[in-house]
């Protein structure tokens, strides 16, 4: 059998951890090959070895049957290997074309020939159905478009083998559909794709074969055709996974969050939250469903004190918090799992232990008259790391060294441990594997059952339907309808999210 890529018995170690323990991966020409594993299983590490960012302690790599040494990404590019990273490597105030040619600029008489580069970028974009504007600035385009720029960057350098690292983690459902079409176009043009993911539905939709790794070890490679979500999940986490959220009916009590006539502006001074009304009671989970960009982000920022309120009122447990700064909002009994973990959730250069104590470090027993007690802080952090299964070599490991999913678990541990009256969970499972998702959903239900109010904001309709008791649909900055989660379906929610009306007396399945 001819393989376009062979990684045989790869071992990669970091201080205190074996990230890849004797893993073998074999990719056929013209296939989409999934690399599946839990957060921190070693998927990205293995691909960083293939792309020349890491050097393995042991093992061999063959490209098109030839044994090679890949010392750096330039060597990978020369061999026709391109990588689309999970966190994009783009210069925000450069144009699409300037980003794509960076490091391999076409010159004419010693000057960069931007016109030729724009023409080349346009041709590649048209050929693969990417629909990217070569002259647009990165800061002005969506996350989905930025990802296409990363894909274009690899194609511009002549990549025949593309590695996609968690490509759908930050995309809307519509952008995911478009990305799947792009992948098929690439395969039709003779490319091969390695897809790092933990989204089982996507594997079943687009992949030919799937290699599973668990805790740094290869578990096996299977044909996707005969696989199911359950069989892949079991291979991935080593046990049966429950896909439905187990919960008893809610028994809501007093109103905890009361939002009245709220108006919030976006960066352009436009009323993005437009006279919005919403209530969340103790002992219930209210899901906020909407197409991205309808005011969800600005609403969360206003509720948590990160964005000023133009008019209207926010009350938490009877106290008005509309003018509160973030710490005062926190102290009023609000927990916040932010949708952008790097921007609002973590200080990446702090240790994971310090990050877990960010909301309470200034309180006793962690602080006495402004002097931090690091022993107590790390003791507490250690407990939470264990309880929430945050996979880290040590509580003093810098937060940026952890996988995205483990960073997320640390934030969730920090926010839920304080057991706030109101927990705002924005995209709480973005980038997490099925085992971690199951755990976090059970934690949200546990908070509800303790009599807390939970506001769940998610772009995943499955998640909103599964976890929520009630669903509030947001459209153009207003709540257009509140429905009982067990009396609606994806179709009806989709209609409401697009600004349609719920038909009176309409039966839902």
Buried (B, 14 or more C-beta within 10 A) or exposed (E): EEBBBBBBBBBBBEEEBBBBBBBBBBBBBBBBBBBBBBBBBBBBBBBBBBBBBBEBEEBEBBBBEEEBEBEEBEBBBEBBBBBBBBEBEBEEEBBBBBBBBEEEEEEEEEEEBBEBBBEBBBEBBEEBEBEBBBEBBBEEBBEBBBBBBBBBBBBBBEBBBBBBBBBBBBBBEEBBEBBBEBBBBBBEEEBBBBBBBBBBEBBBBBBBBBBBBBBBBBBEBBEBEEBEBBEBBBBBBEEEBEEEBEBEEBEBEEBBBBBBEBBBBBEEEEBBBBBBBBBBBBBBBBBBBBBBEBBBBBBBBBBBBBBEBEEBEBBBBEEEBBEBEBEEBBEBBBBBBBBEBBEBBBEBEBBBBBBBBBBBBEEEEBBEEEEBBBEBBBBBBBBBBEEBBBBBEBBEBBBEBBBBBBBBBBBBBBBBBEBBBBBBBBBBBBBBBBBBBBBBBBBBBEBBEEBBBBBBBBBBBEBBBBBBBBBBBBBBBBBBBEBEBEEBEBEBBBBBBEEEEBEEEEEBE
